[in-house]
Amino acid sequence: MAENGRIQLNVRITKETSDKLDEIVEYYQENLKLGRVYKGDVLTDIIEKSYEVMNKQKQGIRRY
């Protein structure tokens, strides 16, 4: 099942959330000029960026 270190996630989301994801994918497609953009790639990017922000916030909290 895992290809190139990838796994498949099956999740249920609201129609509203799905519509927002479609809009984000469209934005990536129009503004990043990377060729075809897939939902999985966008979700990966969002998760990676959120993870970086979370870790920076954790480091900031530890300093005090």
C-alpha positions as semicolon CSV with decimal commas, in nm:
position;residue;x (nm);y (nm);z (nm)
1;M;0,000;0,000;0,000
2;A;0,274;0,250;0,085
3;E;0,437;0,396;-0,223
4;N;0,747;0,611;-0,185
5;G;0,694;0,628;0,190
6;R;0,336;0,747;0,153
7;I;0,024;0,618;0,321
8;Q;-0,338;0,671;0,233
9;L;-0,564;0,846;0,481
10;N;-0,937;0,809;0,457
11;V;-1,113;1,086;0,645
12;R;-1,459;1,233;0,657
13;I;-1,486;1,610;0,633
14;T;-1,776;1,847;0,588
15;K;-1,878;1,970;0,244
16;E;-1,777;2,320;0,354
17;T;-1,426;2,202;0,444
18;S;-1,399;2,016;0,114
19;D;-1,502;2,329;-0,074
20;K;-1,235;2,528;0,112
21;L;-0,974;2,267;0,023
22;D;-1,078;2,287;-0,343
23;E;-1,038;2,665;-0,329
24;I;-0,692;2,633;-0,172
25;V;-0,587;2,379;-0,437
26;E;-0,710;2,618;-0,706
27;Y;-0,507;2,899;-0,546
28;Y;-0,193;2,684;-0,539
29;Q;-0,256;2,584;-0,903
30;E;-0,290;2,944;-1,020
31;N;-0,016;3,106;-0,812
32;L;0,265;2,855;-0,766
33;K;0,315;2,755;-1,130
34;L;0,423;2,404;-1,033
35;G;0,213;2,224;-1,289
36;R;-0,067;1,998;-1,169
37;V;-0,136;2,039;-0,797
38;Y;-0,310;1,761;-0,605
39;K;-0,511;1,780;-0,284
40;G;-0,266;1,547;-0,110
41;D;0,024;1,777;-0,198
42;V;-0,163;2,080;-0,066
43;L;-0,255;1,902;0,256
44;T;0,106;1,791;0,299
45;D;0,226;2,148;0,253
46;I;-0,029;2,284;0,501
47;I;0,062;2,021;0,760
48;E;0,437;2,078;0,718
49;K;0,398;2,456;0,755
50;S;0,169;2,417;1,057
51;Y;0,416;2,177;1,215
52;E;0,699;2,429;1,171
53;V;0,488;2,705;1,329
54;M;0,394;2,476;1,619
55;N;0,758;2,389;1,687
56;K;0,860;2,757;1,679
57;Q;0,583;2,836;1,927
58;K;0,693;2,550;2,151
59;Q;1,051;2,683;2,149
60;G;0,924;3,029;2,238
61;I;0,727;2,892;2,532
62;R;1,028;2,698;2,666
63;R;1,241;3,015;2,678
64;Y;1,028;3,167;2,954
